[in-house]
Amino acid sequence: MINIPKIIIIISATLINMFLTYSYFSNFDNNGERSANGFGALFLIVFLALLNLSVYIIFFVKKTPIIKTGMFIAVLPIICAFLYSLINGESMFDESSGGGGYLWLLMVTLPLGLLIIIIGLIIVFIKHVNKK
C-alpha cells in the first residue's frame, strides 16, 4: 500500500538535502578563510544528518515516541558539551577547551527538535480526536 504523505515528505526532505548541498558548494570559497568553509560544512552536515534522522525515525521506526525524540534532538548539544567537559575537567561553556563549541550546534538542533515536538503533539492530538 502506497502512503502518499510519507512519499511527499521523503521527496521534500530529499529536495531540501539537494538544495542545501548545492547552494553551499556552489558558493564555496576556495581563496578565502578555510576555517569558515569547514565551520559552514560542519553545520550543513549536522543539519542534514538530523533532518534525515528525524524523517527516518518519524516514518520508519515503529513505537518510537516522537515528542521524546524531539526533546532529545533539541538538547543534544548541551548533553555533548556537559559530557565533554566532565571528561576533560573544563567548563562546558569554554569554547577554547572544546566543550563550549558544542553549544553552537543549538542553532540547528533546537529549531529542528521543536519542529519534531510540534509534529508529535499534532499526531497525538489527531489520534486523541479520532478515538472519540
Sine and cosine of phi, psi and omega as CSV:
sin_phi,cos_phi,sin_psi,cos_psi,sin_omega,cos_omega
0.00,0.00,0.79,-0.62,-0.03,-1.00
-1.00,0.05,0.79,-0.61,0.02,-1.00
-0.97,-0.23,0.97,-0.23,-0.11,-0.99
-0.88,0.47,-0.71,0.70,0.01,-1.00
-0.86,0.50,-0.62,0.79,0.03,-1.00
-0.90,0.43,-0.67,0.74,0.00,-1.00
-0.90,0.43,-0.66,0.75,0.01,-1.00
-0.90,0.44,-0.69,0.72,-0.02,-1.00
-0.93,0.36,-0.62,0.78,0.03,-1.00
-0.91,0.41,-0.65,0.76,0.06,-1.00
-0.91,0.42,-0.64,0.77,0.03,-1.00
-0.89,0.45,-0.68,0.73,0.03,-1.00
-0.90,0.44,-0.62,0.78,0.04,-1.00
-0.90,0.43,-0.67,0.74,0.02,-1.00
-0.91,0.41,-0.62,0.78,0.06,-1.00
-0.90,0.44,-0.69,0.72,0.05,-1.00
-0.85,0.53,-0.75,0.66,-0.04,-1.00
-0.91,0.43,-0.69,0.73,-0.03,-1.00
-0.90,0.43,-0.73,0.69,-0.03,-1.00
-0.92,0.40,-0.63,0.78,0.03,-1.00
-0.91,0.42,-0.71,0.70,0.02,-1.00
-0.90,0.43,-0.71,0.71,-0.04,-1.00
-0.92,0.40,-0.55,0.83,0.02,-1.00
-0.94,0.34,-0.77,0.64,-0.09,-1.00
-0.98,0.21,-0.31,0.95,0.09,-1.00
-0.97,0.25,-0.41,0.91,0.04,-1.00
-0.97,-0.24,0.31,0.95,-0.05,-1.00
-0.90,0.44,0.77,-0.64,-0.07,-1.00
-1.00,-0.08,0.96,-0.29,-0.01,-1.00
-0.99,0.11,-0.37,0.93,-0.09,-1.00
-0.97,-0.24,-0.20,0.98,-0.10,-0.99
-1.00,-0.07,-0.52,-0.85,-0.04,-1.00
-0.94,0.33,0.90,-0.44,-0.07,-1.00
-0.95,0.32,-0.52,0.85,-0.01,-1.00
-0.93,0.38,-0.52,0.85,0.05,-1.00
-0.91,0.41,-0.61,0.79,0.06,-1.00
-0.90,0.44,-0.68,0.74,0.00,-1.00
-0.92,0.39,-0.63,0.78,0.01,-1.00
-0.92,0.40,-0.65,0.76,0.05,-1.00
-0.91,0.41,-0.64,0.77,0.03,-1.00
-0.91,0.41,-0.60,0.80,0.04,-1.00
-0.88,0.47,-0.73,0.68,0.02,-1.00
-0.90,0.44,-0.63,0.77,0.02,-1.00
-0.90,0.44,-0.71,0.70,-0.02,-1.00
-0.91,0.42,-0.69,0.72,0.00,-1.00
-0.91,0.42,-0.70,0.72,0.00,-1.00
-0.88,0.47,-0.74,0.67,-0.02,-1.00
-0.92,0.40,-0.60,0.80,0.03,-1.00
-0.91,0.42,-0.69,0.73,0.02,-1.00
-0.92,0.38,-0.60,0.80,0.05,-1.00
-0.89,0.45,-0.74,0.67,0.00,-1.00
-0.91,0.41,-0.65,0.76,0.03,-1.00
-0.89,0.45,-0.68,0.74,0.00,-1.00
-0.92,0.39,-0.64,0.77,0.06,-1.00
-0.90,0.45,-0.67,0.75,0.03,-1.00
-0.89,0.45,-0.72,0.70,-0.02,-1.00
-0.91,0.42,-0.69,0.72,-0.05,-1.00
-0.89,0.46,-0.65,0.76,-0.16,-0.99
-0.98,-0.21,-0.42,0.91,-0.15,-0.99
-0.89,-0.46,-0.29,0.96,0.03,-1.00
-0.99,-0.10,0.87,-0.49,-0.05,-1.00
-0.99,0.10,0.54,-0.84,0.08,-1.00
0.88,0.47,0.52,0.85,0.08,-1.00
-0.98,-0.20,0.83,-0.56,0.02,-1.00
-0.94,0.35,0.89,-0.46,-0.09,-1.00
-0.92,0.38,-0.61,0.79,-0.05,-1.00
-0.91,0.42,-0.68,0.74,0.02,-1.00
-0.92,0.39,-0.58,0.81,0.06,-1.00
-0.90,0.45,-0.68,0.73,0.04,-1.00
-0.89,0.46,-0.65,0.76,0.04,-1.00
-0.90,0.43,-0.66,0.75,0.01,-1.00
-0.90,0.44,-0.70,0.72,0.01,-1.00
-0.90,0.43,-0.61,0.80,-0.04,-1.00
-0.91,0.42,-0.60,0.80,-0.07,-1.00
-0.97,-0.25,0.13,0.99,-0.03,-1.00
-0.83,0.56,-0.68,0.73,0.03,-1.00
-0.90,0.44,-0.53,0.85,0.04,-1.00
-0.92,0.39,-0.67,0.75,0.04,-1.00
-0.89,0.45,-0.70,0.71,0.01,-1.00
-0.89,0.46,-0.69,0.72,0.01,-1.00
-0.90,0.44,-0.65,0.76,0.01,-1.00
-0.91,0.42,-0.73,0.68,-0.02,-1.00
-0.91,0.42,-0.64,0.77,0.02,-1.00
-0.90,0.45,-0.68,0.73,0.00,-1.00
-0.94,0.33,-0.52,0.86,0.03,-1.00
-0.92,0.40,-0.65,0.76,0.00,-1.00
-0.94,0.35,-0.67,0.74,-0.07,-1.00
-1.00,0.01,-0.20,0.98,0.01,-1.00
0.97,0.25,0.37,0.93,0.01,-1.00
-0.96,-0.28,0.07,-1.00,0.08,-1.00
-0.97,0.24,0.64,-0.77,0.00,-1.00
-0.96,0.28,-0.18,0.98,0.01,-1.00
-0.99,-0.15,-0.11,0.99,-0.03,-1.00
-0.99,0.13,0.92,-0.38,-0.02,-1.00
-0.95,0.30,-0.47,0.88,-0.05,-1.00
-0.94,0.34,-0.47,0.88,0.03,-1.00
-0.99,0.11,-0.25,0.97,0.07,-1.00
0.93,-0.36,-0.49,0.87,-0.04,-1.00
-0.93,0.37,-0.62,0.79,-0.01,-1.00
-0.95,0.32,-0.34,0.94,0.03,-1.00
-0.91,0.42,-0.49,0.87,0.03,-1.00
-0.90,0.43,-0.49,0.87,-0.06,-1.00
-0.92,0.39,-0.35,0.94,0.07,-1.00
-0.92,0.40,-0.41,0.91,0.01,-1.00
-0.94,0.34,-0.20,0.98,0.07,-1.00
-0.87,0.49,-0.44,0.90,0.03,-1.00
-0.89,0.45,-0.43,0.90,0.00,-1.00
-0.99,-0.16,-0.73,0.69,-0.15,-0.99
-0.97,0.24,-0.54,0.84,-0.03,-1.00
-0.91,0.42,-0.78,0.63,0.05,-1.00
-0.89,0.45,-0.62,0.79,0.01,-1.00
-0.92,0.40,-0.67,0.74,0.05,-1.00
-0.90,0.44,-0.66,0.75,0.04,-1.00
-0.91,0.42,-0.60,0.80,0.06,-1.00
-0.89,0.45,-0.67,0.74,0.03,-1.00
-0.92,0.40,-0.62,0.78,0.05,-1.00
-0.89,0.45,-0.69,0.72,0.02,-1.00
-0.89,0.46,-0.68,0.73,0.05,-1.00
-0.88,0.48,-0.68,0.73,0.03,-1.00
-0.89,0.46,-0.65,0.76,0.04,-1.00
-0.91,0.42,-0.63,0.78,0.04,-1.00
-0.90,0.44,-0.68,0.74,0.02,-1.00
-0.90,0.44,-0.69,0.72,0.02,-1.00
-0.89,0.46,-0.67,0.74,0.01,-1.00
-0.89,0.45,-0.69,0.73,0.00,-1.00
-0.91,0.42,-0.66,0.75,0.04,-1.00
-0.89,0.45,-0.62,0.78,0.00,-1.00
-0.92,0.38,-0.65,0.76,0.00,-1.00
-0.93,0.36,-0.61,0.79,-0.01,-1.00
-0.95,0.32,-0.38,0.93,0.03,-1.00
-0.94,0.34,-0.52,0.86,-0.08,-1.00
-0.98,0.17,0.00,0.00,0.00,0.00
